[in-house]
Amino acid sequence: MFLDHPTLTATNSFTEPDRLERLTRVYGYVVALADMAGKQAFIEKVSQLHDHKGTLIVFWHDSPTEDEKAFFGQAWASKVGDGTQSVEHEV
């Protein structure tokens, strides 16, 4: 069992708590995609997810692959995410 999950933060999270719930759903979606792709070490690379006014910012401990970045793009663009391709990555 992995216990060091990333920190989830959002701009205006006190007045818009649904933003944190959305990040939780997106994180679950991404972890499932990574698991299905056989990316065992993926879960240890993500440090933080932040929703900044509809832009997902992913902070990484280690540099992600293009596939790993694409997982977040797919999840954020889905109905559980924001429905957009607005994703940024910070290492």
Backbone hydrogen bonds, N-H to C=O, Kabsch-Sander energy under -0.5 kcal/mol:
donor,donor_aa,acceptor,acceptor_aa,energy
5,H,3,L,-1.1
7,T,47,S,-1.9
9,T,7,T,-0.5
9,T,49,L,-2.6
11,T,51,D,-2.6
13,S,10,A,-1.4
16,E,12,N,-2.1
19,R,16,E,-2.0
20,L,17,P,-0.8
21,E,17,P,-1.4
22,R,18,D,-2.4
23,L,19,R,-1.8
24,T,20,L,-2.0
25,R,21,E,-2.1
26,V,22,R,-2.6
27,Y,23,L,-2.6
28,G,24,T,-2.0
29,Y,25,R,-2.2
30,V,26,V,-2.6
31,V,27,Y,-2.6
32,A,28,G,-2.0
33,L,29,Y,-2.2
34,A,30,V,-2.6
35,D,31,V,-2.4
36,M,32,A,-2.5
37,A,33,L,-1.6
38,G,35,D,-1.3
39,K,34,A,-2.7
40,Q,38,G,-1.5
42,F,39,K,-0.9
44,E,41,A,-1.1
45,K,41,A,-0.5
45,K,42,F,-2.1
46,V,42,F,-0.7
47,S,59,F,-3.0
48,Q,59,F,-1.5
49,L,7,T,-2.7
50,H,57,I,-2.4
51,D,9,T,-2.0
52,H,50,H,-0.8
52,H,55,T,-3.1
53,K,51,D,-0.9
55,T,52,H,-1.3
56,L,54,G,-0.5
56,L,86,S,-2.5
57,I,50,H,-3.2
57,I,55,T,-0.5
58,V,56,L,-0.5
58,V,88,E,-2.9
59,F,48,Q,-3.0
59,F,57,I,-0.5
60,W,90,E,-2.8
61,H,45,K,-3.6
62,D,45,K,-0.8
69,K,65,T,-2.1
70,A,66,E,-2.2
71,F,67,D,-1.5
72,F,68,E,-1.0
73,G,69,K,-1.8
74,Q,70,A,-2.7
75,A,71,F,-2.3
76,W,72,F,-2.8
77,A,73,G,-1.8
78,S,74,Q,-0.7
78,S,75,A,-0.6
81,G,78,S,-0.6
82,D,76,W,-1.1
83,G,76,W,-2.6
83,G,78,S,-0.6
84,T,76,W,-0.9
87,V,85,Q,-1.7
88,E,56,L,-3.0
90,E,58,V,-3.0
